[in-house]
Amino acid sequence: MKPFLLIALFLVASSSVIVAQNDEDPITKFLTKREYIFPDSAQYNPRTRKEKRWPDTLYYNTVYKSKLLGSITIPFLSSGIEIKGGIPSGTYSVTTTVALGVGYTWFWGDFIFNENDKITVDPKVFFGLAATTGLSNGLNLEKGGLYATGFIGVSSFSLLFGYDIINHSPTLGLGGRIDLYSISQKYLHVLGRVHEVRRHKKIAIPITHE
């Protein structure tokens, strides 16, 4: 009988842990994955926090900034200038081929942890690398091109510059991007030490593990 009770207690305890893990709010999951140690955690030790990239305590509705932010991104090109023969003596031609790809973007900006478990991100200036291919020609690589590109920009607009690997020609273009962190905050990468842009208000609520 006793072994049965022990097994039952073990199963109840295990299921409680699983439920607790599943009930974690998105911000808790976000910070835990990025090695933030909550002040109410048994692992918290102020003497070792200087080595960490996060402040001792994070607060809701407070603006934070890090060295860089990053995200996987889907860039797209709506129009471009193909340069056959190279710069500057090559032949310039405007193309309407729509190109779509995948890459990574780094950007400067700040972010806020909201009490509704959402993270608000305000990107300023961004840059990145990507691989794109033309779509308007039925994915015909010879006509549509296969581009190794870099891009810079502000807001959602990008200036793309790259090289068509198939047709051996440089290209310039205007387009945009869809950063995956805007779809799911788990794709937001915080790079470097984090600090408050302005000191948090006295009424700001600390972010805890609960």
C-alpha positions as CSV (number, residue, x, y, z in Angstrom):
1,M,0.0,0.0,0.0
2,K,2.8,2.4,0.9
3,P,4.6,2.0,-2.4
4,F,1.3,2.8,-4.2
5,L,0.9,6.0,-2.1
6,L,4.5,7.1,-2.8
7,I,4.0,6.6,-6.5
8,A,0.7,8.5,-6.4
9,L,2.4,11.4,-4.5
10,F,5.2,11.4,-7.0
11,L,2.8,11.6,-10.0
12,V,0.8,14.4,-8.3
13,A,4.0,16.4,-7.7
14,S,5.3,15.9,-11.2
15,S,2.0,17.0,-12.8
16,S,2.0,20.1,-10.6
17,V,5.5,21.0,-11.8
18,I,4.5,20.5,-15.4
19,V,1.3,22.6,-15.0
20,A,3.3,25.3,-13.3
21,Q,5.8,25.4,-16.2
22,N,3.0,25.6,-18.7
23,D,1.4,28.4,-16.8
24,E,4.5,30.6,-17.0
25,D,3.7,33.9,-18.7
26,P,5.5,34.8,-21.9
27,I,7.7,37.4,-20.3
28,T,8.9,34.9,-17.7
29,K,9.7,32.4,-20.4
30,F,11.5,35.1,-22.4
31,L,13.7,36.2,-19.5
32,T,14.4,32.7,-18.2
33,K,15.6,31.6,-21.7
34,R,17.9,34.6,-21.7
35,E,19.4,33.7,-18.3
36,Y,17.8,36.5,-16.3
37,I,17.8,35.6,-12.6
38,F,14.7,36.9,-10.9
39,P,15.1,38.6,-7.5
40,D,12.7,36.2,-5.9
41,S,14.6,33.2,-7.2
42,A,16.7,31.0,-4.9
43,Q,19.6,31.5,-7.4
44,Y,19.7,35.2,-6.9
45,N,23.0,36.5,-5.6
46,P,23.6,40.3,-5.8
47,R,27.4,39.8,-5.5
48,T,27.5,37.9,-8.8
49,R,25.0,40.1,-10.7
50,K,27.8,42.5,-11.9
51,E,28.8,39.7,-14.3
52,K,25.4,39.4,-15.8
53,R,24.0,41.5,-18.7
54,W,20.7,42.2,-17.0
55,P,20.0,44.7,-14.2
56,D,19.4,43.4,-10.7
57,T,15.6,44.0,-11.0
58,L,13.5,44.6,-14.1
59,Y,10.3,46.6,-14.0
60,Y,7.1,46.7,-16.0
61,N,6.4,49.8,-18.1
62,T,10.1,50.9,-18.0
63,V,12.1,51.7,-21.1
64,Y,15.3,49.5,-21.5
65,K,18.1,49.5,-24.0
66,S,20.9,47.1,-24.9
67,K,23.9,47.3,-27.1
68,L,22.0,45.8,-30.0
69,L,18.8,43.9,-30.7
70,G,18.4,41.2,-33.3
71,S,15.9,39.0,-35.1
72,I,15.5,36.6,-37.9
73,T,13.9,38.5,-40.7
74,I,12.2,38.0,-44.1
75,P,13.3,40.8,-46.5
76,F,11.5,41.6,-49.7
77,L,12.5,43.6,-52.7
78,S,9.8,45.5,-54.7
79,S,12.0,47.2,-57.3
80,G,15.6,47.4,-58.1
81,I,18.4,48.5,-60.3
82,E,20.5,45.8,-61.9
83,I,24.0,46.8,-62.9
84,K,25.4,44.6,-65.7
85,G,29.1,45.0,-66.3
86,G,29.9,46.3,-62.8
87,I,30.2,49.7,-61.2
88,P,30.6,52.4,-62.5
89,S,30.8,51.7,-66.3
90,G,28.2,49.0,-66.4
91,T,24.7,49.1,-67.9
92,Y,22.0,50.1,-65.4
93,S,18.5,48.8,-65.8
94,V,15.4,49.1,-63.6
95,T,13.8,45.7,-62.7
96,T,10.4,45.0,-61.3
97,T,11.2,41.5,-60.1
98,V,9.8,40.8,-56.7
99,A,12.4,39.1,-54.5
100,L,11.8,37.4,-51.2
101,G,14.3,35.8,-48.8
102,V,15.5,35.1,-45.3
103,G,18.2,36.7,-43.2
104,Y,19.1,38.3,-39.9
105,T,18.7,41.9,-38.8
106,W,20.5,43.8,-36.1
107,F,19.1,47.1,-34.9
108,W,19.3,49.9,-32.4
109,G,16.3,50.6,-30.3
110,D,14.6,50.2,-27.0
111,F,11.9,47.9,-25.5
112,I,9.4,47.8,-22.7
113,F,7.9,44.9,-20.7
114,N,4.2,45.5,-20.5
115,E,1.9,44.1,-17.8
116,N,-0.2,42.4,-20.4
117,D,2.8,40.0,-21.1
118,K,3.7,41.8,-24.3
119,I,7.1,43.3,-25.2
120,T,6.9,46.6,-27.1
121,V,9.9,47.2,-29.3
122,D,10.8,50.5,-30.9
123,P,13.5,50.0,-33.6
124,K,15.5,53.0,-34.7
125,V,18.1,52.1,-37.4
126,F,18.7,48.6,-38.6
127,F,21.1,46.6,-40.8
128,G,21.4,43.0,-41.8
129,L,22.4,40.2,-44.2
130,A,20.1,38.0,-46.3
131,A,19.7,35.6,-49.2
132,T,16.9,36.4,-51.6
133,T,15.5,35.0,-54.9
134,G,13.2,36.4,-57.6
135,L,9.5,35.4,-57.5
136,S,7.9,37.1,-60.5
137,N,9.5,34.8,-63.0
138,G,8.2,31.6,-61.5
139,L,11.3,31.0,-59.4
140,N,13.4,30.8,-62.5
141,L,16.8,31.5,-61.0
142,E,18.4,32.6,-64.2
143,K,15.7,35.3,-64.8
144,G,14.8,36.0,-61.2
145,G,18.3,35.9,-59.8
146,L,19.7,34.6,-56.6
147,Y,21.0,37.4,-54.5
148,A,23.4,37.7,-51.5
149,T,22.4,41.0,-50.0
150,G,23.0,43.4,-47.3
151,F,20.5,46.0,-46.2
152,I,20.2,49.1,-44.1
153,G,17.2,51.3,-43.3
154,V,14.8,52.9,-40.8
155,S,11.3,51.9,-39.8
156,S,10.1,49.2,-42.2
157,F,11.9,50.5,-45.3
158,S,15.1,49.0,-46.5
159,L,17.9,49.9,-49.0
160,L,19.2,46.6,-50.3
161,F,22.5,46.1,-52.0
162,G,23.9,42.8,-53.2
163,Y,25.2,40.6,-55.9
164,D,23.3,38.3,-58.2
165,I,25.1,35.0,-57.9
166,I,23.4,33.5,-61.0
167,N,23.6,36.4,-63.4
168,H,26.9,37.8,-62.0
169,S,25.8,41.4,-61.6
170,P,25.5,43.8,-58.7
171,T,22.1,45.2,-57.7
172,L,20.5,47.9,-55.7
173,G,16.9,48.1,-54.6
174,L,14.2,49.3,-52.2
175,G,12.0,47.1,-50.2
176,G,10.9,46.1,-46.7
177,R,11.1,43.4,-44.2
178,I,9.1,41.3,-41.7
179,D,11.0,40.7,-38.5
180,L,9.9,37.5,-36.8
181,Y,9.9,39.1,-33.4
182,S,6.8,41.1,-34.5
183,I,5.0,37.8,-34.9
184,S,6.4,36.1,-31.8
185,Q,8.5,37.8,-29.1
186,K,10.6,34.7,-28.6
187,Y,12.5,35.7,-31.8
188,L,13.7,38.9,-30.2
189,H,17.4,38.6,-29.3
190,V,18.9,41.0,-26.7
191,L,22.6,41.5,-27.4
192,G,24.9,43.1,-24.9
193,R,24.3,44.6,-21.4
194,V,20.8,45.9,-20.7
195,H,20.2,49.2,-18.8
196,E,17.3,51.6,-18.1
197,V,17.0,54.5,-20.5
198,R,15.4,56.5,-17.7
199,R,15.2,55.6,-14.1
200,H,12.1,53.6,-13.3
201,K,9.2,55.3,-11.5
202,K,8.6,54.5,-7.9
203,I,5.2,53.0,-8.7
204,A,6.8,50.6,-11.3
205,I,6.0,47.0,-10.6
206,P,9.0,44.6,-10.4
207,I,8.9,41.6,-12.8
208,T,8.9,38.4,-10.6
209,H,8.9,34.7,-11.4
210,E,5.3,34.3,-10.3
